[in-house]
Amino acid sequence: MRRLPLRGRLALLIATAVAVAVALCATLSWFLVREQLYRELDRRLDALSGPPGGPMFDRRARDFAAQLAACADGRTDPGAGLRPPAPYDVVQLVTPDGRACAVPNGGTLEITGADRAVAAGTSAEARHDGSGTTADGEAVDVRVITRPIPVPEGRAGAVSYALRLDQVNRPLNDLALTLAAVAALGVLVSAGAGLMIARASLRPVDELTGVVEHIARTEDLDTRIPAQGADEIARLSRAFNTMTAALAASRERQQRLITDAGHELRTPLTSLRTNIDLLLRSEETGRALPSGTRHRLLVSVQAQMRELSSLVGDLLELARPDEAAPAEEDVALHDVVGRAVDRARLRGPGLTVDAAAEPWFVRGEPSSLERAVVNVLDNAVKFSPSGGTVSVRLRGGELTVRDEGPGIPGAELPHVFERFWRSPSARSLPGSGLGLSIVARVVAEAGGTVVLEPAEGGGTLARLTFPGTPG
């Protein structure tokens, strides 16, 4: 079945389900009709024989008693007073000891244990299917009812009445053939209907498949699938559209990252290549550079290498997928702030870094959190004037860093966390424009928020909030 296409499997499943339902209904109908026919046959037996104690039964009981007495005495002549019971196909008497006692023109029946129990007086009545022979010698299947009859001197006996089962079996056989034909026709019709239903139901799937194949062939992620309604296919179409939109956005971000990274790498690489070319040319020509010039070139090379290393590290941090986030642990944020402040003091020897940190523990990755705090402090050190003060405070899970620099214009504040974005006034300063992007990502991973805003009296105030506990 797995080798069949989805349309064929759906049609086959529909046809199978309908076939099973039709077969069950036909079988149930056959049994219901059979039960009704048997009830009707039993009703006829009751009506023809009359209830025990009724006038009809009592009149016949006298004849049956005489016949039973003759059988008990070993006489074969039942006597002239017994008339053949015309309404029945077969009639037979059963002696108290379980032997058959023939009725003139009554035929014979096979005696069962239920019949003997009635004749012995231990059972009130017996109804069952059986076989017998009519007075004409024809073997027939019959429905039998056996009832006790009174016998003189307290002796018991029973009489068995039987009607042919042909009046039940013949209609049942005809019904079985009819139901089989109807079931076969129903299966054929259901197979055709299932195929049409499968085609109509899978038409949206065919459209979806066509669009997916088109995207796989052309890599055009802007293609959208029409999604109408609220059924499963519409939900699948909308989910697929959402997926392709996310893939398109991811590819666009990747391309923009590559473009921006190439642009940012070009400047330090060009400067580094120029300085190294000057040093090599000096060595090749034998004309040594003045010691001051050579030192400045080496210092420039060292600075460019440091900038490249920082840029590569930032790119690796931003290129890390969200699902590959480092394992988290409980981190003492106040210790992280303390180490970052120590590094900031080394990078800004002409500045005053005023720090105060209350204990605060957060859930995160230690090195990433430290990198984020260091990036914020580096920006404050970079833009603070010589002799200025950088104020650092950690209270109740909120870290604030205030500098005394020129501040950030309000029109530029919405862009400060974008990758590679740098203020026009800061493009002459060292940096790649990735620091605050990393800060935003790390703080978001820790469940916090970060904002930059103008500080009172000038400068910039950075607010970083981290969910956590004081101890």
Secondary structure, 3 states (H helix, E strand, C coil): CCCCCHHHHHHHHHHHHHHHHHHHHHHHHHHHHHHHHHHHHHHHHHHHHCCCCCHHHHHHHHHHHHHHHHHHCCCCCCCCCCCCCCCCCEEEEECCCCCEEECCCCCEECCCHHHHHHHCCCCCCEEEEEEEECCCCCEEEEEEEEEEEECHHHCEEEEEEEEECHHHHHHHHHHHHHHHHHHHHHHHHHHHHHHHHHHHHCHHHHHHHHHHHHHHHHCCCCCCCCCCCCCHHHHHHHHHHHHHHHHHHHHHHHHHHHHHHHHHHHHHHHHHHHHHHHHHHHHHHCCCCCHHHHHHHHHHHHHHHHHHHHHHHHHHHHHCCHHHCCCCEEEEHHHHHHHHHHHHHHHCCCCEEEEEECCCEEEECHHHHHHHHHHHHHHHHHHCCCCCEEEEEEECCEEEEECCCCCCCCCCHHHCCCCCCCCHHHCCCCCCCCHHHHHHHHHHHCCCEEEEEECCCCCEEEEEECCEECC
